[in-house]
Amino acid sequence: MPKNKYSVAHLLKLLLVLAVLCCLPGCQNTKAAPSLYDAPTQVYEHPHIGAVLTLPEDWLILSEAEDNVVFTAPEGSLTLTMVWELGGYTYYSDSGLLDIAEAVAGQILQEPEILQRQSRTLPGNNQLLTATGPLQQPEGEVYDKAEGEPASAVCEIMLFSPLPALRYYVITVADVATYEQNSSLLKDIYASFYLNESEDVLYEGLHQEQPNDNVDTDEDVDNTTETESNEDA
């Protein structure tokens, strides 16, 4: 299967801007939410990536695209992003997947301090990484030292790899106090993740989403081989 045209990397710039907006000092923290099921919930089903999450009913959708969706808590001090990418058939160990999650955190935080790296915290193939540190500044933005240090935040990444070649990320960015207040809630949200499409349907959809540019089909390869044979003759 050719490399997917989508990847988590292109979303990080958007995610970073949202994180900066949400984690500036002075923003109100979300109310403590010890459990997902202590209040009304909503079930979100992404229309393209075959993934489902259960979230608090009052969380809002900031943006939605074919390969991702970004939610925010009402007070705006926490964002949660779900995104998928086609990672090829290369096999990654638990440690290798955690390294991928750590690299993503490094694009959101400056020199992140890793708080935890845990494998298979839920049933299935999943990895959990939590890091803290100052937020990266958006490209081209000049930071005024007189305004104080960059906002410190927590970035938590739950990486699911339920099928070969597919990776789903649930990425949380919050100020430290908000993360601490909502850590149990986040665990419930991660545990609610599942795929609502069969393996065959997901792979068929991914195949249809592949770009045609610079990708040789089996028929192209056969035609090229036949032409070369005729020229040799």
C-alpha positions in Angstrom: 0.0 0.0 0.0 1.5 3.4 -0.9 2.3 6.0 1.7 -0.8 7.9 2.8 -1.1 11.5 1.8 -2.1 12.4 5.3 0.3 12.4 8.3 0.2 13.6 11.9 3.0 16.1 11.1 0.9 18.5 9.0 -1.6 18.9 11.9 1.0 19.9 14.5 1.2 23.5 13.3 -2.6 23.9 13.8 -2.4 22.1 17.1 0.4 24.3 18.3 -1.5 27.5 17.6 -4.5 26.1 19.4 -2.3 25.0 22.3 -0.8 28.5 22.6 -4.2 30.1 22.6 -5.6 27.7 25.2 -2.6 27.6 27.6 -1.7 31.3 27.9 -1.4 32.4 31.6 -4.7 33.8 32.9 -7.0 31.4 31.1 -9.5 29.8 33.3 -9.1 26.1 34.0 -11.8 23.6 33.2 -13.9 22.4 36.2 -12.7 19.3 37.9 -14.1 16.2 36.1 -13.1 13.1 37.9 -15.0 10.7 35.6 -16.4 10.9 32.1 -19.7 9.5 33.3 -20.3 11.9 36.2 -22.1 14.2 33.7 -23.9 14.0 30.3 -21.7 12.7 27.4 -21.7 12.7 23.7 -20.5 9.9 21.4 -18.5 11.2 18.5 -18.0 9.1 15.3 -15.6 10.5 12.8 -17.1 10.2 9.3 -13.9 9.1 7.5 -11.4 7.5 9.8 -13.7 4.9 11.4 -12.9 6.0 15.0 -15.3 6.7 17.9 -14.7 8.6 21.2 -17.0 9.4 24.1 -16.6 12.9 25.4 -18.3 15.3 27.8 -21.5 16.7 26.3 -20.4 20.3 26.5 -17.0 19.9 24.7 -16.9 21.7 21.4 -15.5 20.8 18.0 -12.9 23.4 16.9 -12.2 21.8 13.5 -12.9 18.7 11.6 -11.2 17.3 8.5 -10.9 14.0 6.7 -8.0 12.8 8.8 -8.5 14.6 12.1 -10.8 16.4 14.6 -10.0 18.9 17.3 -12.1 19.3 20.4 -11.9 21.9 23.2 -13.2 22.0 26.8 -15.7 24.9 27.2 -13.3 27.2 29.1 -10.7 26.7 26.4 -7.8 25.6 28.5 -7.6 22.0 27.1 -7.6 20.7 23.5 -7.9 17.1 22.5 -7.1 16.1 18.9 -7.8 12.7 17.2 -5.8 12.1 14.1 -4.8 9.1 12.0 -2.0 8.3 9.7 -1.0 5.5 7.4 2.4 4.4 8.7 3.4 1.7 6.2 3.9 -2.0 7.1 7.1 -1.5 9.1 6.7 -3.2 12.4 7.3 -1.1 15.4 7.9 -2.4 18.9 6.2 -0.8 21.9 9.3 1.2 22.5 9.4 2.3 18.8 5.8 3.5 19.0 6.6 5.4 22.2 9.6 7.0 20.4 7.1 8.2 17.7 4.8 9.7 20.4 7.8 11.4 22.0 8.8 12.9 18.7 5.3 14.4 18.3 5.5 15.8 21.8 8.8 17.4 20.9 7.1 19.4 18.2 4.6 20.8 20.6 6.8 21.4 23.6 10.3 22.9 23.9 12.7 20.3 25.3 9.9 18.2 26.8 10.4 16.5 30.1 9.0 13.0 29.8 6.7 12.1 32.8 5.7 8.7 31.7 6.0 6.1 28.9 3.6 3.3 29.3 2.8 0.4 26.9 -0.6 -1.4 26.6 -2.4 0.6 29.3 -5.7 -0.4 27.7 -6.7 -3.7 25.9 -5.1 -3.8 22.5 -1.9 -2.3 21.0 -1.7 1.2 22.6 1.0 3.4 24.0 0.7 6.3 26.5 3.2 9.2 26.7 3.0 12.2 29.0 5.4 15.2 28.8 5.6 18.7 30.2 7.5 21.8 29.2 7.1 25.3 27.7 5.1 25.4 24.5 6.8 25.9 21.2 6.2 29.3 19.6 4.4 29.4 16.3 6.8 29.8 13.3 7.8 33.4 12.8 6.4 34.7 16.0 8.7 36.9 18.1 8.5 36.3 21.8 8.6 39.3 24.1 10.7 38.4 27.1 9.1 41.3 29.0 5.8 39.5 29.0 7.2 36.6 31.0 8.3 33.0 30.1 6.4 30.9 27.5 3.3 29.1 28.9 4.1 25.7 30.5 1.9 22.9 29.4 1.3 19.2 29.5 1.1 17.2 26.2 -0.3 13.7 26.5 -0.4 11.3 23.6 -2.4 8.0 23.5 -1.2 6.2 20.4 -3.4 3.3 19.1 -2.2 0.9 16.5 -5.1 -1.5 16.2 -4.4 -2.7 12.6 -1.2 -3.1 10.5 -0.2 0.2 8.8 -2.7 2.3 10.8 -1.9 4.6 13.7 -4.5 6.7 15.6 -3.3 9.5 17.9 -5.4 11.1 20.6 -3.3 14.2 21.6 -4.2 16.3 24.7 -2.6 19.7 25.3 -3.5 21.6 28.5 -2.1 23.9 31.1 -0.7 21.9 34.1 -3.5 22.6 36.5 -6.2 21.7 34.0 -4.4 18.5 33.1 -4.1 17.5 36.8 -7.8 18.2 37.4 -8.9 16.2 34.4 -6.4 13.3 34.3 -9.1 10.7 35.3 -11.5 12.1 32.7 -8.9 11.8 30.0 -8.2 8.2 30.9 -11.9 7.5 30.5 -11.9 9.2 27.1 -8.9 7.2 25.9 -10.6 4.0 27.1 -13.7 4.8 25.1 -11.8 4.7 21.7 -12.9 2.0 19.3 -13.2 1.5 15.5 -16.7 1.4 14.1 -15.8 -0.1 10.8 -14.4 -3.5 9.8 -10.8 -4.0 8.8 -11.9 -4.6 5.1 -13.9 -1.3 5.0 -11.1 0.7 6.6 -8.4 -0.5 4.2 -10.7 -0.1 1.2 -11.4 3.5 2.2 -7.7 4.1 2.7 -7.0 2.7 -0.7 -9.5 5.1 -2.3 -7.9 8.1 -0.4 -4.4 7.5 -2.0 -3.1 10.2 -4.3 -2.6 9.2 -7.9 0.5 11.4 -8.5 3.8 9.5 -8.8 2.2 6.2 -7.8 2.6 3.3 -10.2 -0.3 0.9 -10.3 0.1 -2.8 -11.0 -1.2 -2.1 -14.5 1.4 0.7 -15.1 4.1 -1.7 -14.0 2.9 -4.4 -16.4 2.7 -2.0 -19.3 6.2 -0.6 -18.6 7.6 -4.1 -18.5 5.8 -5.1 -21.8 7.1 -1.9 -23.6 10.7 -2.6 -22.4 10.5 -6.2 -23.7 9.2 -5.0 -27.1 12.1 -2.5 -27.4 14.6 -5.1 -26.5 13.2 -7.4 -29.2 
